[in-house]
């Protein structure tokens, strides 16, 4: 898709709002490769693990896996392994907390990861009881990602998750709830983010010349 070229005069003006489009012409090979890898990482757990090994070693070592049931239902499972447990053999609070961002990010990344930079803006986790087994992250409430993408530009999106200890492999009725998490991400189109960085760079260069 061809969009309007970047107006560099607006980049010199700190009060100006950069255009939403990117430079005309096809994307460079590096950006196309990045988008392809982003889509590949959400295709299945094998490629998620491969990409995590390189770019997200914490998620790789924790072993968290994605289970998308359908377009709206999503769970992620954190295994009960030594890396995730504390000294009294319960799931470590840091593991439960840190993987909350990973699980929510995986859910959001599947919808907009290849075209957006996604940053955690706020997270609140409530510990309810110790977890002595695999932890299951279930998205229970989420804003409409597709609607926000269709509106264009930057946006914030909030998710709510329940974290449960998996007591059996059959059915959710026996899972024991161990925590709740609410999290907000800020999403910026990658082309817009690049324009903002260029604007910041030019502004710093201008200050250096005038100093």
ABEGO torsion letter per residue (X at the ends): XBBBBBBAAAAABAABBBBABBBBEBBBAAAAAAAAAAAAAAABAAAAAAAAAAABAAAAAAGBBBBBABAABBBBBBBBBAAABBAAGBBBAAAAAAAAAAAAAAAAAAAAAAABBBBBABBBBBBABBBABBBBBBBABBBBAAAAAAAEEBBBBBBBBBBBBBABABEAAABBBABBBBBBBBBBBAAAAAAAAAAAAAAAAAAAAAX
